[in-house]
Amino acid sequence: MNERPYAQAIARLREADLRPTRQRLALAKLLFEQGYDRHVTAETLHEEAQQSGARVSLATVYNTLHQFTDAGLLREIMVDAGKTYFDTNIGDHYHFLCEKSGQLTDIPADQVTVAGLPQAPDGRRIARMDIVFRLQDE
C-alpha cells in the first residue's frame, strides 16, 4: 500500500502536538524519514533543505529544531560553546565525536559504565547525562 507523501511526518508532528506547517513538514521529512539515526546541525539541515527544494531560512531551521527538541522528537547535544547537534535517537546513549571531521557517532548506553553520580542539589533529580568521547586522528 502506498503512503501519501509526508504521511509519516504529519503523524509524528501531530503525536507531538505540533501543527504540521509547510516548514515543519519539510524538515521532519528530512530528519525522520531516512530510516536511521541522524546527528545534524542547524547549518547542515538548512543545506539539505535547500538542496531538496524546501524554502526555509536558517532562523526557521533553528527555531524548528528547538521546537522538535522541546516536543521530545530530538535530543540536543552541545559539544562546544558554538557547536550543537540535534539527534533523532532520543533514547539513552552516548557519543563519539571525531574532532577533525565533526562526525558524531552513537555509543549504546550499555557500553559505558559510570561509577558514582553526584547528589543533585536542592531536591532536584538528574534527568539525563550526556557523555561525548572526543576522538583524535593520529
PyMOL CGO cylinders between C-alpha atoms (Angstrom):
from pymol import cmd
from pymol.cgo import CYLINDER

trace = [
    CYLINDER, 0.00, 0.00, 0.00, 1.40, 3.40, -0.97, 0.3, 1, 1, 1, 1, 1, 1,
    CYLINDER, 1.40, 3.40, -0.97, 1.56, 6.01, 1.76, 0.3, 1, 1, 1, 1, 1, 1,
    CYLINDER, 1.56, 6.01, 1.76, 0.67, 9.61, 0.99, 0.3, 1, 1, 1, 1, 1, 1,
    CYLINDER, 0.67, 9.61, 0.99, 3.65, 11.98, 0.77, 0.3, 1, 1, 1, 1, 1, 1,
    CYLINDER, 3.65, 11.98, 0.77, 4.51, 13.40, 4.20, 0.3, 1, 1, 1, 1, 1, 1,
    CYLINDER, 4.51, 13.40, 4.20, 2.16, 10.94, 5.97, 0.3, 1, 1, 1, 1, 1, 1,
    CYLINDER, 2.16, 10.94, 5.97, 4.87, 9.83, 8.43, 0.3, 1, 1, 1, 1, 1, 1,
    CYLINDER, 4.87, 9.83, 8.43, 5.96, 13.42, 9.07, 0.3, 1, 1, 1, 1, 1, 1,
    CYLINDER, 5.96, 13.42, 9.07, 2.37, 14.58, 9.63, 0.3, 1, 1, 1, 1, 1, 1,
    CYLINDER, 2.37, 14.58, 9.63, 1.70, 11.72, 12.05, 0.3, 1, 1, 1, 1, 1, 1,
    CYLINDER, 1.70, 11.72, 12.05, 4.90, 12.36, 14.01, 0.3, 1, 1, 1, 1, 1, 1,
    CYLINDER, 4.90, 12.36, 14.01, 4.19, 16.09, 14.34, 0.3, 1, 1, 1, 1, 1, 1,
    CYLINDER, 4.19, 16.09, 14.34, 0.59, 15.53, 15.40, 0.3, 1, 1, 1, 1, 1, 1,
    CYLINDER, 0.59, 15.53, 15.40, 1.68, 12.95, 18.02, 0.3, 1, 1, 1, 1, 1, 1,
    CYLINDER, 1.68, 12.95, 18.02, 3.98, 15.64, 19.44, 0.3, 1, 1, 1, 1, 1, 1,
    CYLINDER, 3.98, 15.64, 19.44, 1.14, 18.23, 19.40, 0.3, 1, 1, 1, 1, 1, 1,
    CYLINDER, 1.14, 18.23, 19.40, 2.91, 20.31, 16.77, 0.3, 1, 1, 1, 1, 1, 1,
    CYLINDER, 2.91, 20.31, 16.77, 0.95, 21.86, 13.93, 0.3, 1, 1, 1, 1, 1, 1,
    CYLINDER, 0.95, 21.86, 13.93, 2.23, 20.43, 10.62, 0.3, 1, 1, 1, 1, 1, 1,
    CYLINDER, 2.23, 20.43, 10.62, 3.27, 23.65, 8.87, 0.3, 1, 1, 1, 1, 1, 1,
    CYLINDER, 3.27, 23.65, 8.87, 4.96, 23.54, 5.49, 0.3, 1, 1, 1, 1, 1, 1,
    CYLINDER, 4.96, 23.54, 5.49, 8.38, 24.24, 7.03, 0.3, 1, 1, 1, 1, 1, 1,
    CYLINDER, 8.38, 24.24, 7.03, 7.98, 21.70, 9.85, 0.3, 1, 1, 1, 1, 1, 1,
    CYLINDER, 7.98, 21.70, 9.85, 6.85, 19.05, 7.38, 0.3, 1, 1, 1, 1, 1, 1,
    CYLINDER, 6.85, 19.05, 7.38, 9.81, 19.63, 5.09, 0.3, 1, 1, 1, 1, 1, 1,
    CYLINDER, 9.81, 19.63, 5.09, 12.30, 19.44, 7.96, 0.3, 1, 1, 1, 1, 1, 1,
    CYLINDER, 12.30, 19.44, 7.96, 10.58, 16.47, 9.64, 0.3, 1, 1, 1, 1, 1, 1,
    CYLINDER, 10.58, 16.47, 9.64, 10.70, 14.56, 6.37, 0.3, 1, 1, 1, 1, 1, 1,
    CYLINDER, 10.70, 14.56, 6.37, 14.44, 15.19, 6.07, 0.3, 1, 1, 1, 1, 1, 1,
    CYLINDER, 14.44, 15.19, 6.07, 15.09, 14.28, 9.71, 0.3, 1, 1, 1, 1, 1, 1,
    CYLINDER, 15.09, 14.28, 9.71, 12.89, 11.26, 10.28, 0.3, 1, 1, 1, 1, 1, 1,
    CYLINDER, 12.89, 11.26, 10.28, 12.06, 9.53, 7.02, 0.3, 1, 1, 1, 1, 1, 1,
    CYLINDER, 12.06, 9.53, 7.02, 15.51, 8.31, 6.04, 0.3, 1, 1, 1, 1, 1, 1,
    CYLINDER, 15.51, 8.31, 6.04, 15.28, 5.26, 8.28, 0.3, 1, 1, 1, 1, 1, 1,
    CYLINDER, 15.28, 5.26, 8.28, 18.32, 5.72, 10.52, 0.3, 1, 1, 1, 1, 1, 1,
    CYLINDER, 18.32, 5.72, 10.52, 19.53, 7.77, 13.46, 0.3, 1, 1, 1, 1, 1, 1,
    CYLINDER, 19.53, 7.77, 13.46, 20.83, 11.16, 12.43, 0.3, 1, 1, 1, 1, 1, 1,
    CYLINDER, 20.83, 11.16, 12.43, 23.02, 13.83, 14.00, 0.3, 1, 1, 1, 1, 1, 1,
    CYLINDER, 23.02, 13.83, 14.00, 22.57, 17.20, 12.33, 0.3, 1, 1, 1, 1, 1, 1,
    CYLINDER, 22.57, 17.20, 12.33, 23.47, 20.80, 12.97, 0.3, 1, 1, 1, 1, 1, 1,
    CYLINDER, 23.47, 20.80, 12.97, 21.13, 23.58, 12.01, 0.3, 1, 1, 1, 1, 1, 1,
    CYLINDER, 21.13, 23.58, 12.01, 23.51, 24.52, 9.22, 0.3, 1, 1, 1, 1, 1, 1,
    CYLINDER, 23.51, 24.52, 9.22, 23.70, 21.02, 7.72, 0.3, 1, 1, 1, 1, 1, 1,
    CYLINDER, 23.70, 21.02, 7.72, 19.92, 20.59, 7.90, 0.3, 1, 1, 1, 1, 1, 1,
    CYLINDER, 19.92, 20.59, 7.90, 19.45, 24.01, 6.28, 0.3, 1, 1, 1, 1, 1, 1,
    CYLINDER, 19.45, 24.01, 6.28, 21.76, 22.94, 3.45, 0.3, 1, 1, 1, 1, 1, 1,
    CYLINDER, 21.76, 22.94, 3.45, 19.83, 19.67, 3.00, 0.3, 1, 1, 1, 1, 1, 1,
    CYLINDER, 19.83, 19.67, 3.00, 16.57, 21.60, 2.95, 0.3, 1, 1, 1, 1, 1, 1,
    CYLINDER, 16.57, 21.60, 2.95, 17.88, 23.97, 0.29, 0.3, 1, 1, 1, 1, 1, 1,
    CYLINDER, 17.88, 23.97, 0.29, 19.09, 21.03, -1.82, 0.3, 1, 1, 1, 1, 1, 1,
    CYLINDER, 19.09, 21.03, -1.82, 15.69, 19.34, -1.54, 0.3, 1, 1, 1, 1, 1, 1,
    CYLINDER, 15.69, 19.34, -1.54, 13.93, 22.48, -2.76, 0.3, 1, 1, 1, 1, 1, 1,
    CYLINDER, 13.93, 22.48, -2.76, 12.42, 23.42, 0.61, 0.3, 1, 1, 1, 1, 1, 1,
    CYLINDER, 12.42, 23.42, 0.61, 12.40, 27.17, 1.09, 0.3, 1, 1, 1, 1, 1, 1,
    CYLINDER, 12.40, 27.17, 1.09, 13.25, 27.74, 4.74, 0.3, 1, 1, 1, 1, 1, 1,
    CYLINDER, 13.25, 27.74, 4.74, 15.55, 30.26, 6.35, 0.3, 1, 1, 1, 1, 1, 1,
    CYLINDER, 15.55, 30.26, 6.35, 18.36, 29.27, 8.71, 0.3, 1, 1, 1, 1, 1, 1,
    CYLINDER, 18.36, 29.27, 8.71, 16.46, 31.01, 11.54, 0.3, 1, 1, 1, 1, 1, 1,
    CYLINDER, 16.46, 31.01, 11.54, 13.41, 28.84, 10.81, 0.3, 1, 1, 1, 1, 1, 1,
    CYLINDER, 13.41, 28.84, 10.81, 15.60, 25.73, 10.90, 0.3, 1, 1, 1, 1, 1, 1,
    CYLINDER, 15.60, 25.73, 10.90, 16.99, 26.75, 14.31, 0.3, 1, 1, 1, 1, 1, 1,
    CYLINDER, 16.99, 26.75, 14.31, 13.52, 27.51, 15.67, 0.3, 1, 1, 1, 1, 1, 1,
    CYLINDER, 13.52, 27.51, 15.67, 12.09, 24.26, 14.33, 0.3, 1, 1, 1, 1, 1, 1,
    CYLINDER, 12.09, 24.26, 14.33, 14.93, 22.15, 15.73, 0.3, 1, 1, 1, 1, 1, 1,
    CYLINDER, 14.93, 22.15, 15.73, 14.34, 23.69, 19.17, 0.3, 1, 1, 1, 1, 1, 1,
    CYLINDER, 14.34, 23.69, 19.17, 10.57, 23.14, 18.86, 0.3, 1, 1, 1, 1, 1, 1,
    CYLINDER, 10.57, 23.14, 18.86, 11.19, 19.49, 17.94, 0.3, 1, 1, 1, 1, 1, 1,
    CYLINDER, 11.19, 19.49, 17.94, 13.57, 19.15, 20.91, 0.3, 1, 1, 1, 1, 1, 1,
    CYLINDER, 13.57, 19.15, 20.91, 11.06, 20.72, 23.32, 0.3, 1, 1, 1, 1, 1, 1,
    CYLINDER, 11.06, 20.72, 23.32, 8.37, 18.34, 21.98, 0.3, 1, 1, 1, 1, 1, 1,
    CYLINDER, 8.37, 18.34, 21.98, 10.61, 15.31, 22.61, 0.3, 1, 1, 1, 1, 1, 1,
    CYLINDER, 10.61, 15.31, 22.61, 11.30, 14.48, 18.96, 0.3, 1, 1, 1, 1, 1, 1,
    CYLINDER, 11.30, 14.48, 18.96, 15.01, 15.32, 19.09, 0.3, 1, 1, 1, 1, 1, 1,
    CYLINDER, 15.01, 15.32, 19.09, 17.82, 15.35, 21.62, 0.3, 1, 1, 1, 1, 1, 1,
    CYLINDER, 17.82, 15.35, 21.62, 20.16, 18.34, 21.73, 0.3, 1, 1, 1, 1, 1, 1,
    CYLINDER, 20.16, 18.34, 21.73, 23.87, 17.56, 22.12, 0.3, 1, 1, 1, 1, 1, 1,
    CYLINDER, 23.87, 17.56, 22.12, 26.13, 20.54, 22.82, 0.3, 1, 1, 1, 1, 1, 1,
    CYLINDER, 26.13, 20.54, 22.82, 29.71, 19.54, 22.06, 0.3, 1, 1, 1, 1, 1, 1,
    CYLINDER, 29.71, 19.54, 22.06, 31.28, 23.00, 22.30, 0.3, 1, 1, 1, 1, 1, 1,
    CYLINDER, 31.28, 23.00, 22.30, 30.08, 26.50, 23.12, 0.3, 1, 1, 1, 1, 1, 1,
    CYLINDER, 30.08, 26.50, 23.12, 29.43, 27.18, 19.44, 0.3, 1, 1, 1, 1, 1, 1,
    CYLINDER, 29.43, 27.18, 19.44, 28.57, 23.67, 18.19, 0.3, 1, 1, 1, 1, 1, 1,
    CYLINDER, 28.57, 23.67, 18.19, 25.28, 21.89, 18.80, 0.3, 1, 1, 1, 1, 1, 1,
    CYLINDER, 25.28, 21.89, 18.80, 23.97, 18.73, 17.19, 0.3, 1, 1, 1, 1, 1, 1,
    CYLINDER, 23.97, 18.73, 17.19, 20.39, 17.50, 17.13, 0.3, 1, 1, 1, 1, 1, 1,
    CYLINDER, 20.39, 17.50, 17.13, 19.98, 13.74, 17.43, 0.3, 1, 1, 1, 1, 1, 1,
    CYLINDER, 19.98, 13.74, 17.43, 16.97, 11.81, 16.14, 0.3, 1, 1, 1, 1, 1, 1,
    CYLINDER, 16.97, 11.81, 16.14, 17.83, 8.98, 18.58, 0.3, 1, 1, 1, 1, 1, 1,
    CYLINDER, 17.83, 8.98, 18.58, 16.21, 10.19, 21.81, 0.3, 1, 1, 1, 1, 1, 1,
    CYLINDER, 16.21, 10.19, 21.81, 16.92, 7.00, 23.78, 0.3, 1, 1, 1, 1, 1, 1,
    CYLINDER, 16.92, 7.00, 23.78, 19.71, 6.67, 26.34, 0.3, 1, 1, 1, 1, 1, 1,
    CYLINDER, 19.71, 6.67, 26.34, 23.10, 6.55, 24.64, 0.3, 1, 1, 1, 1, 1, 1,
    CYLINDER, 23.10, 6.55, 24.64, 26.39, 8.41, 24.40, 0.3, 1, 1, 1, 1, 1, 1,
    CYLINDER, 26.39, 8.41, 24.40, 28.60, 9.69, 21.59, 0.3, 1, 1, 1, 1, 1, 1,
    CYLINDER, 28.60, 9.69, 21.59, 31.99, 9.64, 19.93, 0.3, 1, 1, 1, 1, 1, 1,
    CYLINDER, 31.99, 9.64, 19.93, 32.96, 12.95, 18.31, 0.3, 1, 1, 1, 1, 1, 1,
    CYLINDER, 32.96, 12.95, 18.31, 35.68, 12.94, 15.67, 0.3, 1, 1, 1, 1, 1, 1,
    CYLINDER, 35.68, 12.94, 15.67, 37.36, 16.26, 16.33, 0.3, 1, 1, 1, 1, 1, 1,
    CYLINDER, 37.36, 16.26, 16.33, 38.75, 16.56, 12.80, 0.3, 1, 1, 1, 1, 1, 1,
    CYLINDER, 38.75, 16.56, 12.80, 35.60, 15.80, 10.78, 0.3, 1, 1, 1, 1, 1, 1,
    CYLINDER, 35.60, 15.80, 10.78, 32.99, 16.82, 13.36, 0.3, 1, 1, 1, 1, 1, 1,
    CYLINDER, 32.99, 16.82, 13.36, 31.18, 13.50, 12.87, 0.3, 1, 1, 1, 1, 1, 1,
    CYLINDER, 31.18, 13.50, 12.87, 29.09, 12.38, 15.86, 0.3, 1, 1, 1, 1, 1, 1,
    CYLINDER, 29.09, 12.38, 15.86, 28.53, 8.62, 16.29, 0.3, 1, 1, 1, 1, 1, 1,
    CYLINDER, 28.53, 8.62, 16.29, 26.28, 6.79, 18.75, 0.3, 1, 1, 1, 1, 1, 1,
    CYLINDER, 26.28, 6.79, 18.75, 27.60, 4.59, 21.56, 0.3, 1, 1, 1, 1, 1, 1,
    CYLINDER, 27.60, 4.59, 21.56, 24.99, 2.26, 23.10, 0.3, 1, 1, 1, 1, 1, 1,
    CYLINDER, 24.99, 2.26, 23.10, 24.36, 3.06, 26.77, 0.3, 1, 1, 1, 1, 1, 1,
    CYLINDER, 24.36, 3.06, 26.77, 25.34, -0.46, 27.86, 0.3, 1, 1, 1, 1, 1, 1,
    CYLINDER, 25.34, -0.46, 27.86, 28.89, 0.11, 26.57, 0.3, 1, 1, 1, 1, 1, 1,
    CYLINDER, 28.89, 0.11, 26.57, 29.59, 2.88, 29.09, 0.3, 1, 1, 1, 1, 1, 1,
    CYLINDER, 29.59, 2.88, 29.09, 29.71, 2.45, 32.86, 0.3, 1, 1, 1, 1, 1, 1,
    CYLINDER, 29.71, 2.45, 32.86, 29.59, 5.45, 35.16, 0.3, 1, 1, 1, 1, 1, 1,
    CYLINDER, 29.59, 5.45, 35.16, 30.57, 4.88, 38.76, 0.3, 1, 1, 1, 1, 1, 1,
    CYLINDER, 30.57, 4.88, 38.76, 29.06, 7.24, 41.29, 0.3, 1, 1, 1, 1, 1, 1,
    CYLINDER, 29.06, 7.24, 41.29, 26.79, 10.10, 40.33, 0.3, 1, 1, 1, 1, 1, 1,
    CYLINDER, 26.79, 10.10, 40.33, 26.81, 13.31, 42.34, 0.3, 1, 1, 1, 1, 1, 1,
    CYLINDER, 26.81, 13.31, 42.34, 23.85, 14.20, 44.55, 0.3, 1, 1, 1, 1, 1, 1,
    CYLINDER, 23.85, 14.20, 44.55, 21.65, 16.67, 42.66, 0.3, 1, 1, 1, 1, 1, 1,
    CYLINDER, 21.65, 16.67, 42.66, 21.27, 19.99, 44.51, 0.3, 1, 1, 1, 1, 1, 1,
    CYLINDER, 21.27, 19.99, 44.51, 18.14, 21.42, 46.10, 0.3, 1, 1, 1, 1, 1, 1,
    CYLINDER, 18.14, 21.42, 46.10, 15.99, 18.27, 45.89, 0.3, 1, 1, 1, 1, 1, 1,
    CYLINDER, 15.99, 18.27, 45.89, 16.30, 18.07, 42.13, 0.3, 1, 1, 1, 1, 1, 1,
    CYLINDER, 16.30, 18.07, 42.13, 16.95, 14.88, 40.19, 0.3, 1, 1, 1, 1, 1, 1,
    CYLINDER, 16.95, 14.88, 40.19, 19.31, 14.15, 37.34, 0.3, 1, 1, 1, 1, 1, 1,
    CYLINDER, 19.31, 14.15, 37.34, 17.24, 13.91, 34.15, 0.3, 1, 1, 1, 1, 1, 1,
    CYLINDER, 17.24, 13.91, 34.15, 19.93, 12.81, 31.72, 0.3, 1, 1, 1, 1, 1, 1,
    CYLINDER, 19.93, 12.81, 31.72, 23.67, 12.54, 31.35, 0.3, 1, 1, 1, 1, 1, 1,
    CYLINDER, 23.67, 12.54, 31.35, 25.47, 13.46, 28.13, 0.3, 1, 1, 1, 1, 1, 1,
    CYLINDER, 25.47, 13.46, 28.13, 28.90, 11.96, 27.56, 0.3, 1, 1, 1, 1, 1, 1,
    CYLINDER, 28.90, 11.96, 27.56, 30.92, 12.77, 24.48, 0.3, 1, 1, 1, 1, 1, 1,
    CYLINDER, 30.92, 12.77, 24.48, 34.20, 10.96, 23.86, 0.3, 1, 1, 1, 1, 1, 1,
    CYLINDER, 34.20, 10.96, 23.86, 36.40, 13.06, 21.61, 0.3, 1, 1, 1, 1, 1, 1,
    CYLINDER, 36.40, 13.06, 21.61, 38.40, 11.15, 19.01, 0.3, 1, 1, 1, 1, 1, 1,
    CYLINDER, 38.40, 11.15, 19.01, 41.75, 12.41, 17.84, 0.3, 1, 1, 1, 1, 1, 1,
    CYLINDER, 41.75, 12.41, 17.84, 43.15, 11.40, 14.48, 0.3, 1, 1, 1, 1, 1, 1,
    CYLINDER, 43.15, 11.40, 14.48, 46.71, 10.03, 14.50, 0.3, 1, 1, 1, 1, 1, 1,
]
cmd.load_cgo(trace, "trace")
